[in-house]
Amino acid sequence: MKTTLDEATFTYVSHLFKRIVPYKSSSSRSKWKVLLATVLLLVAAITLSLPSDLPVPARLTIFAFLLAGVLWSTTSINAGYVALSSVILLLLSGGIPQEEFFESLGSDVVWLMIGAFVLGGAVKETGLAVRLTQAVVSKARSVSSLFWM
């Protein structure tokens, strides 16, 4: 019986999973390795199980998106590093052409968001956000009156 690419891939991924994931781990470092290997294999399995007529750049884009989402929600890595590494992954793997990437940086919306993040960081670092919040909260007489301000 001839196996399809999906069955062969699944067999290979499960074989890798058995080799990477130990049955018992005592240290917290090895537990993190097991968790990271499991997450990466899960993301890879989901990416490989996509329809076969989906082009390779689309598969790479979905993989980078899922990987970034998992890293953002499960690790303490700075979000900027995760975003930058996912963009670099897309550029180096050919998921997105360089020209298309640089064209997207020329959009007004991108620079509006970058400016908003810079202003938000400045407001937070200077303590202005805390002072404004305290000024608003000090005028409230009860918790329910905060909703009507």
Steps between C-alpha positions, in 0.01 A plus 500: 500500500640835398509761776415858430720790595277585794522149649877489455535843655283404794705184556824698486371769739379239749839325478677831569264569788585166662872572468485857631250467784630292791254300706608639837669829563602627839642846441298804404739570212425167337129560554531824302683313226218246487239776489685690228551185293133411538383846396734513200396153387133589541540816293697306237237224491221753454696671225572170324139389521383794289358422155763384253399755236595785735822665375818475706516876580148479643601202716806690624287803581251290698788328682660834594163638613421198718852491643488871587158458662623210711817682602308817587252317718718239669846650553649798677698604192457867418222544242722715281758222469231247411356730233842578356601134491176401326558767233859384454377140476257600226766695310771234522272207420344670199153526650487863394715678239723784619334751271157422641631533856654841432186618319292413806727717717407798282136485607368794703321268742826329597663831590188615684517188718875540558443862604220398735724239664782755541264754658349232724845394617594860573180559699565185702871571565445860611226402744240715325261205471505443878451870576205531261342185639537624857348836406193332350460244778536759779188680374288185531299456818428129451596216271176526305557871437817411305281355228309828460804726469 
